[in-house]
Structure formats: C-alpha cells, structure tokens
Amino acid sequence: MGARRALRSRSDRPAHAGQEQARLRANHAYRATPILVLTTEGGEPFKEAARSAGATGWIEKPLDPDLLTELVAALSEDTLH
C-alpha cells in the first residue's frame, strides 16, 4: 500500500489527544501526511496538544461535509507541490 495523502483521526478524549498522531508521525511513511482530527473539543489546550502531536488541523463536530471536502482538497494540493 502506498503512502496516504491525508488521514482523519477522531478524538473525543482530550487526555488521549495526539497519541495516534504521534505514533503516525514516528513512522517515516507518514511524516509529511496531513492529519485532520475530528473532535468535540475546541479549546486552545486541545488544539495545542493536537499541534504538538503532529496534527495538521482539526474539525469540530458536528461535521460539515463541505468543509471537510475543502480541507482535504487544500491539503492534498499542498502535499502535491
């Protein structure tokens, strides 16, 4: 399987935010892959933890499919250049 262009991660437990992202960032194949976190959390402590763990960005629930489509397109475009 080739490298993915983007990953989506769901996080409803702020205490565990970033564990999956950090594990993926440790894998050479995923170091440049954009990671979006789908979350119910919007506070700065959560966002900082997600950034520190390697998340590229996040989307707060409820999910807006159009926003997700736009973000994935923009991130895919960024990784192609």
FENFENKA-V767847 format. One record per residue. RES is the residue in one small letter. PSI is psi in whole degrees, -180 to 180 (none if undefined). OMEGA is omega as a letter, one per 40 degrees, with the letter a starting at -180 (* if undefined). D_CENTER is the distance of its C-alpha to the mean C-alpha in Angstrom with 2 decimals. Layout:
# FENFENKA-V767847
res->RES psi->PSI omega->OMEGA d_center->D_CENTER
res->RES psi->PSI omega->OMEGA d_center->D_CENTER
This chain:
# FENFENKA-V767847
res->m psi->134 omega->i d_center->20.15
res->g psi->172 omega->i d_center->18.68
res->a psi->143 omega->i d_center->15.34
res->r psi->152 omega->i d_center->12.60
res->r psi->-27 omega->i d_center->11.62
res->a psi->152 omega->i d_center->8.04
res->l psi->147 omega->i d_center->6.27
res->r psi->134 omega->i d_center->5.46
res->s psi->140 omega->i d_center->5.82
res->r psi->134 omega->i d_center->8.55
res->s psi->112 omega->i d_center->9.91
res->d psi->2 omega->a d_center->13.43
res->r psi->96 omega->a d_center->14.78
res->p psi->-32 omega->a d_center->14.07
res->a psi->-25 omega->a d_center->16.27
res->h psi->5 omega->a d_center->14.02
res->a psi->130 omega->i d_center->10.73
res->g psi->-16 omega->a d_center->9.29
res->q psi->-46 omega->i d_center->11.73
res->e psi->-42 omega->a d_center->9.81
res->q psi->-43 omega->a d_center->7.38
res->a psi->-41 omega->i d_center->10.78
res->r psi->-43 omega->i d_center->12.55
res->l psi->-42 omega->i d_center->10.58
res->r psi->-27 omega->i d_center->10.96
res->a psi->-21 omega->i d_center->14.56
res->n psi->121 omega->a d_center->15.11
res->h psi->-36 omega->a d_center->16.47
res->a psi->-21 omega->a d_center->15.45
res->y psi->7 omega->a d_center->11.68
res->r psi->-34 omega->a d_center->12.14
res->a psi->3 omega->a d_center->11.63
res->t psi->127 omega->i d_center->9.08
res->p psi->138 omega->i d_center->6.18
res->i psi->120 omega->i d_center->2.75
res->l psi->136 omega->i d_center->2.04
res->v psi->126 omega->i d_center->4.00
res->l psi->121 omega->a d_center->7.50
res->t psi->162 omega->i d_center->10.00
res->t psi->-7 omega->a d_center->13.63
res->e psi->139 omega->i d_center->13.38
res->g psi->1 omega->a d_center->13.81
res->g psi->158 omega->a d_center->15.79
res->e psi->-39 omega->i d_center->15.55
res->p psi->-41 omega->i d_center->15.77
res->f psi->-47 omega->a d_center->12.58
res->k psi->-41 omega->i d_center->10.74
res->e psi->-41 omega->i d_center->12.58
res->a psi->-41 omega->i d_center->11.81
res->a psi->-44 omega->i d_center->8.01
res->r psi->-47 omega->a d_center->8.88
res->s psi->-32 omega->a d_center->11.53
res->a psi->-9 omega->i d_center->9.69
res->g psi->5 omega->i d_center->7.70
res->a psi->140 omega->i d_center->4.31
res->t psi->-35 omega->a d_center->5.03
res->g psi->-176 omega->a d_center->5.06
res->w psi->159 omega->i d_center->5.72
res->i psi->127 omega->i d_center->8.50
res->e psi->141 omega->i d_center->11.48
res->k psi->149 omega->e d_center->13.75
res->p psi->147 omega->a d_center->15.93
res->l psi->130 omega->i d_center->13.84
res->d psi->107 omega->a d_center->15.39
res->p psi->-36 omega->i d_center->15.44
res->d psi->-40 omega->i d_center->16.63
res->l psi->-43 omega->i d_center->13.84
res->l psi->-45 omega->i d_center->11.27
res->t psi->-44 omega->i d_center->13.74
res->e psi->-45 omega->a d_center->14.10
res->l psi->-45 omega->i d_center->10.53
res->v psi->-41 omega->i d_center->10.27
res->a psi->-45 omega->a d_center->13.77
res->a psi->-43 omega->a d_center->13.26
res->l psi->-38 omega->i d_center->10.47
res->s psi->-40 omega->i d_center->12.75
res->e psi->-43 omega->i d_center->15.65
res->d psi->-40 omega->a d_center->14.40
res->t psi->-18 omega->i d_center->13.93
res->l psi->-16 omega->a d_center->17.36
res->h psi->none omega->* d_center->19.14
